[in-house]
Amino acid sequence: MSEIKFDLHITVETKKLVEIAKTVIEATHESGINILPDIKKTEPTVNNTTVQEPETVDVPWTEDDKPAPTLEEIRALLAGKSRSGHSAEVKALISKYGANKLSEVPQSSYAEIFKEAEEIGNAK
C-alpha cells in the first residue's frame, strides 16, 4: 500500500472512530450517565515550572483586513461577466483604470476593480 493511500486510510478510519465516540458520548449524556471523568484543571508546567498562558487580544476583523484579490480572481470574475453579456461594461471598467487589458491594471487597484466588477450586471 502506498504511503498516501495508507495516510488516507488512517484518516478515514480515525474519522469513523471520532463519529463513534461522539455517538457514545451523546447517548450516555442523554441517559444521564457521565462517562467522562471530571478533570481537575491544572496549570501547565515545563520542567516543574509553571507556564503562563499568553494573553489573547481580540482584534476586530474588518473588510480592510481581507487580502486583495489576485489577478486570476479578477480575471475569472470579469470573464464570467463578459460571458453574461456585459463585455462593454468589462472593457469600460478596465479602461477606467488606465489600461487596455486587465494585466495592465496596477496591482494597487485590484481591490477596487474587483469590487466594481462584482456590481456589473446587478440590478439596482
Secondary structure, DSSP 8 states (H G I E B T S, - for coil): --HHHHHHHHHHHHHHHHHHHHHHHHHHHHTT---S--------EETTEE------------GGGS----HHHHHHHHHHHHHTT-HHHHHHHHHHTT-SSGGGS-GGGHHHHHHHHHHTT---
